Amino acid sequence: MKNILITQRIGKNKYGEYYDYLESSYIKYLNQYEINPIILPNNTKDIIGFYKKNRCSHIILTGGDDICPSLYNKKAAKLNNNLYQRDLNEQILVKYSVEKKIPVLGICRGFQIINVCLGGKLTKDICEITNSINKKKHKVNFTKDFAKKMKRESIIVNSYHNQGITKPQLATNLVPVGFSDDGELVEIYNHVKLPIIGIQWHPERKNFCKDFDEYIFKLFLK
């Protein structure tokens, strides 16, 4: 059983109070693997100390709200400090994972924050550049080498995102292995040297490529 650090969203209730939350679908999905989820509170003062104290071996950066534009656009204003805390926490985790070669899996927003932390950028509204993604599902085409490895050319995945990454926006050391149907957006990547994987879709929600998601998680855990 592996202790895996998992990040979570920040919300705000009708009384103006901020709270952390993680959709129960994540835990339900992770139950099928040998994973003991260690959920990170966003107001934790010592992120690395929390990771070490709980004897974690892997990190999952989950989905959620948009990443603060100031992280990839110097001219953009910083958003609400309470919401921005998650961005700062995940920056710390990505930096630490690179230093210590810790396996990291980025899911949707996590896919995007890894790219930003490694020097990449984001497209704020993917509707401006692509028509291939609808509200329910879309196709992901594998690169030639990856298709040969997977013995399949494409998969169908769910669509729950409004931000995305084009190939020119991808961080230098991230290698794209899958693109949206029109080729505009990167949908899956891996790091050229480190155990870092990013997927733009949500395996914990209703999905259309369960066997491929299982492959990704087993690769991540290995």
N, C-alpha and C positions, 0 to 999 in steps of 0.2 A: 504493500500500500504506500503510495507516494503522497507526501504533503505538498499540495500545490497552492501557491498564493493566487487569489482571484480578486481582481478589482471590481468595484461596483459603482453604480450611478449616484448622483446627488439630486435629490428632489426638494420641492418646497410645497408645504401644505397650505390650506386656506387661512391659517393663522400667521403665516409668514415665517414659519419655522422650517429650517433645513434638516433633511434627514438622508441617510444612506439607504439604498435598497438594491437587491439583486433579484431578478426574476426567478421564481421557483423552477422554471423550465431548465435553467442551467444545472441545478443540482440533480433534477430528475434525469437529465441527459448524462451527466458525469457519473451517475451511479452504475452505469454499465461498464465503466473502466475502473481500474484499481487506483482510484483517486480519493484522497481525503481533502476536501476543499477547506482552505484557510482563507476566510473572507477578510479583506483589508478594510478597516474603517478609514474613511477619507481624512479624518482629523488626527490620524496617528502622527505623533511628533517625530518619531524615529522609524522611518520606513524600513531601512535596512536592518535595524535592530529587531523589528517585528518579524521580518523574514527569517532572520537567523534564530531567534528565540523559538519559533514554531518549526524549526528544522525543515524548511521548505527546500525542494529540489528543482521545482519548475515554476513558471509564472504564466497565468492566462490573463490577458488584457481583454475585457469584455466589451460588448457594444454599449451604446448610450447616445447622449446628446452630442451636438457638434463640438469640435475642438476649437478652442479660442483662436481666432485668426491671427492674433499678435504673435503666435508661436511660429508662423510661417510667412507672415507679412509684416515687416517692420513698421509700416504706416498704419496698421490696424490698431484700434484701441483695445485695451484689455477688458474682458467681460467681468461680470459679477465675481468678486473675490471668492465667495463661497463656492461657486461652480468651478472657478479656475483652480481650486485646490486639487481636484482630481488630475488635471493636466500636469501640475507640478509633481504630484506623486508618481505618475506614470513616467515622467521624464527621469526621475530618480531611478526607477526600476529598470528602465531600458538602459540607462548608462551603466548601472551596476551589472546587469546581465551581460553587457558587452565586455566589461572588465573581467568578469568571472566565468564567462562562457556558459551562462545558465540558459537552458532551453526556454524559449518564449513562444507562445502562440497568441497571435492577435486576431480577434474576431470583430469584423465590421469596423467599429470605431477603433478598436485595438489595432487592426490592420493599418488604419490611417495614422494613429499616434506613433507607432513604431517608425513609419516612414518620415514623419515630421521630426522626431527625435534624432534620426540619423542624417538629417540635412535635406530631406525632401520637402515638397510642397503639396498643396491640395487644391482641387477645384471645388469652390463653395457650393455650386449648384450644377449637378451633372446634367440637368435637363437642357442646359445651354449648349452642350456639346454632343449629346447622344440621344438617340431615340430608341435604342435597343433595350432599355430597361423599363419595365412597366411596374405596376404596383404589387404584383404577385410573384412573378418569376421571370427569369431570363436565362439565356444560354451563355455558357463560358467555353470558349475555344482554347484548347491547349496549344502550346508551341509544338513545333514538329518533333523535337527531341523528347519533350515530356509526353506527348501523345504516344510515341513509340514505347516509352517506358511503361505507361499506363495501359497500353494496348487499347486505347480508345481516344477519339479525337475531341470529345466535348462532354460536358455535363449540363444539367439544368439545375439552377440554384434559386433560392428565394431572393426577394428584393425588399430591403428595409433601410435604404440609405439615400441620402440626398447629396452627400459629398463623395468625392472620388479622387482617384489618382491616375493621371495620364502617364504614358511612358517617359516623357521628358521631365515629369515631376517626381519620378521615382528616385529615391536616394541611391547614391553611387554603388554601394555594396549589396543592394537588393536586386535579385534576378527574377524577372517576371516569367511565369510559366503558363499563365492563362489570362485571356483578355475577354472583354465583353464581345457580344456577337459582331458588332461593327468595328471592333479593333481599337476603339477609342480609349477604353479604360482598362487598367490592370486589375485583375480579379484575384490573383493568387501569386505570391512570390516566396522565395526563400533567400536567406543570406548566403553570400558567396563562400563564407568560411564558418560562420557561427550557426548554432542550432536555433535559428529564428525562422518561423513560418508565419505568414499572414494570409487570411482569407477574408474576402469582402462580404460574404454572406453569413447567415446565422444557422449553424448546425443544430442548435438547441430548439429552434422553432420548427414549424412544419417545413420539411425540406424535401428535395427531390433527388438527392444523390447520397443516400445513407451509406452505401458501400464505400464511396470515395471519402466521405467524412470520417468513416471508421479508419480508413487508411491513413488519413492526416493525423488523427489522434494517436494512433499506434506509433506512427513515425515520431511525433512530438514526444511521447512518453518514452520511447526507446533512446 
